[in-house]
């Protein structure tokens, strides 16, 4: 496993995994993302994308959630590649 530079969550493709590096959103959106489990070090996997690419379905901390790509762009992740 190699450590890569952080990228926006919205750039991960279905089946790819990453580790949350930083949440760049501010205010209520930031609070909501943190409450949903997007904290530094949390592992996540992109399950699938909607037909037009928005929203994206993720698995984080053992549960599934949908997130708009606009919100995903505010979350930096370190991709997990083997």
N, C-alpha and C positions, 0 to 999 in steps of 0.2 A: 504494500500500500504506500502510495506516495502522497505527500502533502502538497496541495496546489494552492494557488492564490485564491482568496475568496471571490465569488461571483454572485450576482443576484440570483435568488431562488428561481425567479421566472425563467432563467436560462437553462435550467435542468430539464432533461427530456424524460418521458415516462420510463420507469425502471431504474433511473439513476437515483443515487443516494447522496446525502450530504450531512454535514454537521453545522449547526447554526453558529455563525461567527459573530454577527452583530445585527441588531435591529435598528435601522436608521430612521424609522418613522418617528413622528412627534405627537404629543398630545393623546387624545382619546384612541386614535388608531394604534399607537405604540402600546398603550395600556391593554387594549384588546388583544393584540398579538402576543404580548407577554402572558396574559391570562390563558391563552389557548395553548401555551407550552413552547413558544418560540423563544427559548432562553439559551444563552450561550452554552454550547456543548451538547444540545439536544440533537439526537439523530433523527433524520427524516428520510422518507422515500417518496418519490413522485409515482403515484399509481397510474394515473391516466389524465388526459386532457379532454375537455369537451370538444365536440366536432369542429368548432371554430377556434379552439385553443384557449378559450376563457370560459369558465374558471378551470383551475387545475385541482385534481384530487390528490391529497397527500395522506400519508400515514405518519403520525408523530406521536410519540409516547403511547403507542398501542391503539390509537383511535384514528378514524378516518375523518377528514374535514376537507371542505372545498374552500379555495382561496382565489380571489381575483388576481390576475397577473399583475395588475397595478400594485396590489398589496405585496405580492411576492417580490417585486422589484425593490422594495424597501428592506428586504431581509437578505443579508449577505451570508452565504454558506461556503464552506470548504468542501468541494466535491470529493466523494470517496471513489477512488478508482483502484482497481487491482492490477 
